[in-house]
Amino acid sequence: MTEPLSSRPAADSFETLGEIVRAARRKLSRADWDYVAGGADTETTLKRNRQALDSIALRPRILRKVDAVDMTASLLGRRFRIPVFLAPLGSMQQLDPEGALPAARAAEAFGTLTILSSATQPDYETLKPKIAGPMIYQLYVRGDDAWVAERVKRAIDLGYVAFCLTVDTAVYSRRERDIEKRFVPTARQTASGQSQQAAVTWDLVKMLRDRFDIPLILKGIATAEDATVAVQHGVSVVYVSNHGGRQLDHGIGAIDALPEVVKAVAGRAEVVVDGGFVRGTDIVKAVALGAKAVGIGKLLGWGLAAGGQAGVTRVLELLETELRVAMALLGADRLAALGAECLRPARPVGEPHATSAFPLLDTAPWSL
């Protein structure tokens, strides 16, 4: 569990994202740290998320007017301060006593959106009345079609602006950091009906599109083939994700999957992505390859553990600062100026791991 809130440093004292990660590691137990930082089996997919990002270099253009850099993004017809949203993260109550509430408040105040996981607390019915800003409800299937339909209807009544169905969790993966400690996340301790997820097919997607007038997001798409089927079913947002490397081991990096999905979608839906994105330059690369926005999961968890609402706010502020600097130095004064011509292949300069994007972070008190 986390240390008492009173022991946390003031969030405005953090000047780098690495300081936030370091503070989170000091606050969290080994089990809670590994729950956020870890991946499935050999953690190859997790490492490839970082390796794929590190294998892309930036091509700057000079002497362009960048005294004012516009980072505002749009998704589902709404404008946001930067192209970053809070990805659905389970068991957030392990990271802060108030669970997802401080994070949602941070997103609302900052000017972006939250995708609330059905595997965290407070639940979607308790949390939404406390947040006036836009929120999306993400669901793991734990019942039949009628069970799912009831939750979608309730989400619409509560004012959620979209519904997100996670589609890459037919079975729960083997996360050896958790298994070797015999650690079970709090959300799994009380979960029931997990076998229902394995029975989900495109028929459920069709039912949701036929019955409900709410934008539908499919999270966990990693191939052009599935992206094509998704848009044929009327999906509003194709969410490229490998679950942060926490589901299928030996998958490709999320940003490596992004171009083929963007090409297959061909403008018929919006595309977002998550999976190892923790720096402003990571966001630049995703936008340049066609993503409308980038989800942060691990970084969200670390910010929440380090400083609650203020910690998540500081994560967003520092990402905004890094993004502004990167865009200005690239010669891009708006997101639309970022394209594939800004990128080129490159050889990574270091070995990837969960925190390799933060080179000043030492490995004490335990090896990562």
NUMARBA-635177 format. One line per field, with one value per residue (C-alpha): residue number from 1; residue in three letters; x, y, z. Coordinates in steps of 0.2 Angstrom, whole numbers, plus 5000, padded with zeros to 4 digits. Example, Ala and Ser with C-alpha at 12.3 -4.5 7.8 and 13.67 -1.06 7.14 Angstrom:
// NUMARBA-635177
seq: 1, 2
type: ALA, SER
x: 5062, 5068
y: 4978, 4995
z: 5039, 5036
This chain:
// NUMARBA-635177
seq: 1, 2, 3, 4, 5, 6, 7, 8, 9, 10, 11, 12, 13, 14, 15, 16, 17, 18, 19, 20, 21, 22, 23, 24, 25, 26, 27, 28, 29, 30, 31, 32, 33, 34, 35, 36, 37, 38, 39, 40, 41, 42, 43, 44, 45, 46, 47, 48, 49, 50, 51, 52, 53, 54, 55, 56, 57, 58, 59, 60, 61, 62, 63, 64, 65, 66, 67, 68, 69, 70, 71, 72, 73, 74, 75, 76, 77, 78, 79, 80, 81, 82, 83, 84, 85, 86, 87, 88, 89, 90, 91, 92, 93, 94, 95, 96, 97, 98, 99, 100, 101, 102, 103, 104, 105, 106, 107, 108, 109, 110, 111, 112, 113, 114, 115, 116, 117, 118, 119, 120, 121, 122, 123, 124, 125, 126, 127, 128, 129, 130, 131, 132, 133, 134, 135, 136, 137, 138, 139, 140, 141, 142, 143, 144, 145, 146, 147, 148, 149, 150, 151, 152, 153, 154, 155, 156, 157, 158, 159, 160, 161, 162, 163, 164, 165, 166, 167, 168, 169, 170, 171, 172, 173, 174, 175, 176, 177, 178, 179, 180, 181, 182, 183, 184, 185, 186, 187, 188, 189, 190, 191, 192, 193, 194, 195, 196, 197, 198, 199, 200, 201, 202, 203, 204, 205, 206, 207, 208, 209, 210, 211, 212, 213, 214, 215, 216, 217, 218, 219, 220, 221, 222, 223, 224, 225, 226, 227, 228, 229, 230, 231, 232, 233, 234, 235, 236, 237, 238, 239, 240, 241, 242, 243, 244, 245, 246, 247, 248, 249, 250, 251, 252, 253, 254, 255, 256, 257, 258, 259, 260, 261, 262, 263, 264, 265, 266, 267, 268, 269, 270, 271, 272, 273, 274, 275, 276, 277, 278, 279, 280, 281, 282, 283, 284, 285, 286, 287, 288, 289, 290, 291, 292, 293, 294, 295, 296, 297, 298, 299, 300, 301, 302, 303, 304, 305, 306, 307, 308, 309, 310, 311, 312, 313, 314, 315, 316, 317, 318, 319, 320, 321, 322, 323, 324, 325, 326, 327, 328, 329, 330, 331, 332, 333, 334, 335, 336, 337, 338, 339, 340, 341, 342, 343, 344, 345, 346, 347, 348, 349, 350, 351, 352, 353, 354, 355, 356, 357, 358, 359, 360, 361, 362, 363, 364, 365, 366, 367, 368
type: MET, THR, GLU, PRO, LEU, SER, SER, ARG, PRO, ALA, ALA, ASP, SER, PHE, GLU, THR, LEU, GLY, GLU, ILE, VAL, ARG, ALA, ALA, ARG, ARG, LYS, LEU, SER, ARG, ALA, ASP, TRP, ASP, TYR, VAL, ALA, GLY, GLY, ALA, ASP, THR, GLU, THR, THR, LEU, LYS, ARG, ASN, ARG, GLN, ALA, LEU, ASP, SER, ILE, ALA, LEU, ARG, PRO, ARG, ILE, LEU, ARG, LYS, VAL, ASP, ALA, VAL, ASP, MET, THR, ALA, SER, LEU, LEU, GLY, ARG, ARG, PHE, ARG, ILE, PRO, VAL, PHE, LEU, ALA, PRO, LEU, GLY, SER, MET, GLN, GLN, LEU, ASP, PRO, GLU, GLY, ALA, LEU, PRO, ALA, ALA, ARG, ALA, ALA, GLU, ALA, PHE, GLY, THR, LEU, THR, ILE, LEU, SER, SER, ALA, THR, GLN, PRO, ASP, TYR, GLU, THR, LEU, LYS, PRO, LYS, ILE, ALA, GLY, PRO, MET, ILE, TYR, GLN, LEU, TYR, VAL, ARG, GLY, ASP, ASP, ALA, TRP, VAL, ALA, GLU, ARG, VAL, LYS, ARG, ALA, ILE, ASP, LEU, GLY, TYR, VAL, ALA, PHE, CYS, LEU, THR, VAL, ASP, THR, ALA, VAL, TYR, SER, ARG, ARG, GLU, ARG, ASP, ILE, GLU, LYS, ARG, PHE, VAL, PRO, THR, ALA, ARG, GLN, THR, ALA, SER, GLY, GLN, SER, GLN, GLN, ALA, ALA, VAL, THR, TRP, ASP, LEU, VAL, LYS, MET, LEU, ARG, ASP, ARG, PHE, ASP, ILE, PRO, LEU, ILE, LEU, LYS, GLY, ILE, ALA, THR, ALA, GLU, ASP, ALA, THR, VAL, ALA, VAL, GLN, HIS, GLY, VAL, SER, VAL, VAL, TYR, VAL, SER, ASN, HIS, GLY, GLY, ARG, GLN, LEU, ASP, HIS, GLY, ILE, GLY, ALA, ILE, ASP, ALA, LEU, PRO, GLU, VAL, VAL, LYS, ALA, VAL, ALA, GLY, ARG, ALA, GLU, VAL, VAL, VAL, ASP, GLY, GLY, PHE, VAL, ARG, GLY, THR, ASP, ILE, VAL, LYS, ALA, VAL, ALA, LEU, GLY, ALA, LYS, ALA, VAL, GLY, ILE, GLY, LYS, LEU, LEU, GLY, TRP, GLY, LEU, ALA, ALA, GLY, GLY, GLN, ALA, GLY, VAL, THR, ARG, VAL, LEU, GLU, LEU, LEU, GLU, THR, GLU, LEU, ARG, VAL, ALA, MET, ALA, LEU, LEU, GLY, ALA, ASP, ARG, LEU, ALA, ALA, LEU, GLY, ALA, GLU, CYS, LEU, ARG, PRO, ALA, ARG, PRO, VAL, GLY, GLU, PRO, HIS, ALA, THR, SER, ALA, PHE, PRO, LEU, LEU, ASP, THR, ALA, PRO, TRP, SER, LEU
x: 5000, 5005, 5012, 5001, 4996, 5005, 5022, 5021, 5032, 5023, 5019, 5024, 5042, 5044, 5053, 5055, 5045, 5059, 5057, 5039, 5043, 5057, 5044, 5031, 5044, 5048, 5030, 5024, 5027, 5036, 5020, 5011, 5026, 5028, 5009, 5011, 5028, 5027, 5022, 5017, 5029, 5046, 5040, 5046, 5031, 5034, 5052, 5047, 5035, 5050, 5062, 5050, 5049, 5068, 5070, 5062, 5072, 5066, 5070, 5070, 5066, 5074, 5069, 5051, 5039, 5037, 5035, 5017, 5015, 4997, 4996, 4977, 4969, 4952, 4944, 4926, 4922, 4929, 4944, 4958, 4973, 4986, 4984, 4985, 4972, 4971, 4971, 4960, 4970, 4964, 4965, 4970, 4964, 4981, 4990, 4979, 4966, 4953, 4957, 4953, 4944, 4960, 4966, 4949, 4949, 4966, 4961, 4946, 4955, 4969, 4958, 4959, 4948, 4948, 4944, 4938, 4942, 4928, 4942, 4945, 4937, 4926, 4915, 4908, 4891, 4899, 4913, 4904, 4893, 4908, 4916, 4909, 4922, 4921, 4924, 4923, 4918, 4929, 4922, 4928, 4914, 4909, 4891, 4880, 4874, 4860, 4873, 4884, 4869, 4863, 4880, 4880, 4863, 4868, 4884, 4874, 4862, 4876, 4884, 4899, 4903, 4909, 4909, 4926, 4926, 4943, 4946, 4963, 4959, 4951, 4961, 4971, 4989, 5003, 5012, 5026, 5031, 5014, 5014, 5031, 5025, 5008, 5000, 4983, 4977, 4962, 4951, 4954, 4951, 4932, 4930, 4918, 4913, 4930, 4927, 4914, 4927, 4934, 4917, 4916, 4915, 4911, 4892, 4893, 4901, 4886, 4873, 4881, 4881, 4863, 4856, 4865, 4868, 4885, 4902, 4910, 4929, 4938, 4954, 4967, 4968, 4985, 4983, 4976, 4964, 4955, 4955, 4946, 4933, 4931, 4927, 4915, 4906, 4904, 4917, 4921, 4938, 4951, 4962, 4979, 4986, 4995, 4989, 5006, 5014, 5004, 4994, 5001, 5020, 5031, 5020, 5027, 5028, 5012, 5019, 5025, 5007, 5001, 5005, 4996, 4981, 4980, 4982, 4968, 4956, 4959, 4950, 4934, 4937, 4949, 4964, 4972, 4986, 4994, 5009, 5025, 5022, 5030, 5039, 5034, 5044, 5034, 5018, 5026, 5030, 5013, 5004, 5016, 5011, 4992, 4986, 4974, 4979, 4990, 4985, 4996, 4994, 5010, 5014, 4996, 4999, 5016, 5009, 4995, 5006, 5018, 5006, 4988, 4978, 4992, 5004, 4994, 4992, 5011, 5013, 5001, 5010, 5027, 5021, 5014, 5031, 5041, 5029, 5030, 5049, 5050, 5037, 5046, 5063, 5055, 5049, 5030, 5019, 5003, 4999, 4994, 5012, 5018, 5019, 5030, 5042, 5047, 5053, 5066, 5072, 5087, 5096, 5091, 5105, 5101, 5093, 5074, 5065, 5050, 5059, 5073, 5065, 5071, 5090, 5093, 5083, 5094, 5088, 5088, 5079, 5077, 5082, 5070
y: 5000, 5018, 5029, 5041, 5056, 5068, 5060, 5064, 5078, 5093, 5089, 5106, 5102, 5089, 5096, 5081, 5065, 5055, 5063, 5058, 5040, 5039, 5046, 5033, 5019, 5025, 5026, 5010, 4992, 4980, 4971, 4987, 4994, 4978, 4978, 4994, 4992, 4974, 4964, 4947, 4932, 4937, 4955, 4955, 4965, 4978, 4980, 4981, 4995, 5005, 4998, 5003, 5021, 5022, 5015, 5031, 5047, 5064, 5075, 5094, 5108, 5125, 5144, 5141, 5152, 5143, 5156, 5150, 5131, 5125, 5108, 5107, 5090, 5084, 5067, 5063, 5081, 5088, 5099, 5095, 5104, 5091, 5075, 5064, 5056, 5045, 5027, 5014, 5008, 4994, 4993, 5011, 5010, 5001, 5018, 5030, 5028, 5037, 5026, 5034, 5050, 5061, 5056, 5060, 5077, 5081, 5077, 5088, 5102, 5101, 5099, 5082, 5066, 5050, 5033, 5024, 5006, 4994, 4986, 5000, 5010, 5020, 5012, 5021, 5025, 5032, 5042, 5050, 5062, 5069, 5074, 5087, 5084, 5072, 5054, 5037, 5021, 5005, 4988, 4970, 4958, 4948, 4943, 4940, 4952, 4958, 4962, 4972, 4981, 4986, 4994, 5003, 5010, 5016, 5024, 5034, 5039, 5045, 5056, 5046, 5053, 5036, 5017, 5007, 4989, 4980, 4966, 4960, 4950, 4934, 4927, 4935, 4934, 4926, 4941, 4933, 4948, 4945, 4926, 4924, 4935, 4926, 4944, 4946, 4964, 4970, 4971, 4952, 4947, 4952, 4949, 4935, 4929, 4932, 4917, 4928, 4938, 4923, 4921, 4939, 4940, 4953, 4949, 4959, 4974, 4973, 4972, 4988, 4998, 4992, 4996, 5011, 5029, 5032, 5032, 5015, 5012, 4995, 4994, 4982, 4982, 4978, 4973, 4980, 4966, 4969, 4988, 4985, 4974, 4987, 5001, 4989, 4988, 5006, 5009, 5027, 5025, 5011, 5010, 5003, 4994, 4979, 4982, 4989, 4973, 4965, 4952, 4943, 4941, 4943, 4955, 4970, 4987, 4997, 5011, 4998, 4992, 5010, 5014, 4998, 5002, 5020, 5014, 5001, 5014, 5026, 5040, 5031, 5031, 5040, 5031, 5032, 5022, 5018, 5006, 5013, 5032, 5041, 5056, 5071, 5065, 5049, 5058, 5068, 5051, 5044, 5060, 5060, 5042, 5046, 5045, 5058, 5055, 5045, 5036, 5035, 5021, 5017, 5036, 5039, 5026, 5033, 5051, 5045, 5036, 5050, 5064, 5060, 5072, 5085, 5071, 5067, 5085, 5087, 5072, 5081, 5098, 5090, 5081, 5097, 5105, 5091, 5091, 5110, 5109, 5095, 5102, 5119, 5111, 5101, 5117, 5112, 5125, 5114, 5095, 5095, 5100, 5083, 5070, 5055, 5066, 5071, 5053, 5041, 5024, 5024, 5012, 5012, 5019, 5008, 4992, 4994, 4991, 4998, 5014, 5015, 5032, 5040, 5038, 5047, 5035, 5023, 5005, 5006, 5000, 4985, 4979, 4983
z: 5000, 4998, 5012, 5021, 5010, 5022, 5018, 5000, 4994, 4986, 4968, 4962, 4968, 4954, 4939, 4929, 4925, 4932, 4949, 4949, 4945, 4958, 4971, 4966, 4968, 4986, 4991, 4984, 4991, 4980, 4975, 4970, 4960, 4951, 4947, 4938, 4930, 4925, 4910, 4905, 4906, 4899, 4897, 4879, 4873, 4887, 4882, 4863, 4867, 4873, 4860, 4846, 4852, 4854, 4836, 4829, 4827, 4824, 4809, 4814, 4802, 4806, 4805, 4806, 4817, 4833, 4846, 4849, 4848, 4848, 4856, 4857, 4851, 4846, 4849, 4847, 4842, 4858, 4861, 4873, 4880, 4873, 4864, 4880, 4890, 4905, 4900, 4909, 4924, 4935, 4954, 4956, 4974, 4977, 4972, 4981, 4995, 4984, 4969, 4952, 4959, 4961, 4943, 4936, 4945, 4938, 4920, 4922, 4929, 4917, 4901, 4895, 4897, 4908, 4902, 4918, 4920, 4926, 4936, 4948, 4962, 4964, 4951, 4936, 4945, 4960, 4951, 4937, 4947, 4955, 4938, 4926, 4913, 4899, 4904, 4894, 4903, 4899, 4902, 4904, 4900, 4915, 4910, 4895, 4882, 4893, 4907, 4895, 4888, 4906, 4909, 4893, 4896, 4913, 4907, 4894, 4908, 4919, 4905, 4899, 4882, 4874, 4879, 4877, 4876, 4879, 4867, 4870, 4887, 4881, 4896, 4909, 4906, 4917, 4925, 4934, 4945, 4953, 4952, 4961, 4975, 4976, 4973, 4967, 4962, 4972, 4957, 4953, 4971, 4970, 4951, 4945, 4928, 4920, 4908, 4899, 4891, 4881, 4873, 4866, 4847, 4834, 4838, 4854, 4844, 4832, 4846, 4854, 4838, 4834, 4851, 4857, 4851, 4860, 4852, 4853, 4856, 4854, 4864, 4860, 4841, 4835, 4816, 4800, 4798, 4815, 4812, 4795, 4803, 4817, 4805, 4796, 4812, 4814, 4828, 4831, 4839, 4835, 4851, 4846, 4862, 4868, 4886, 4890, 4887, 4900, 4890, 4875, 4877, 4862, 4853, 4843, 4851, 4850, 4840, 4827, 4825, 4823, 4805, 4798, 4808, 4803, 4785, 4786, 4795, 4781, 4790, 4793, 4812, 4824, 4830, 4847, 4855, 4871, 4876, 4884, 4880, 4894, 4886, 4876, 4861, 4862, 4859, 4845, 4836, 4839, 4832, 4817, 4813, 4813, 4831, 4837, 4855, 4867, 4882, 4898, 4910, 4919, 4920, 4927, 4940, 4945, 4946, 4957, 4969, 4970, 4973, 4971, 4961, 4961, 4955, 4940, 4936, 4937, 4925, 4912, 4915, 4912, 4897, 4890, 4893, 4885, 4870, 4867, 4867, 4855, 4843, 4843, 4840, 4826, 4818, 4821, 4827, 4828, 4829, 4810, 4806, 4813, 4799, 4794, 4786, 4804, 4808, 4802, 4808, 4821, 4832, 4850, 4862, 4877, 4883, 4885, 4901, 4912, 4917, 4903, 4897, 4913, 4913, 4929, 4939, 4949, 4953, 4972, 4982, 4971, 4954, 4939
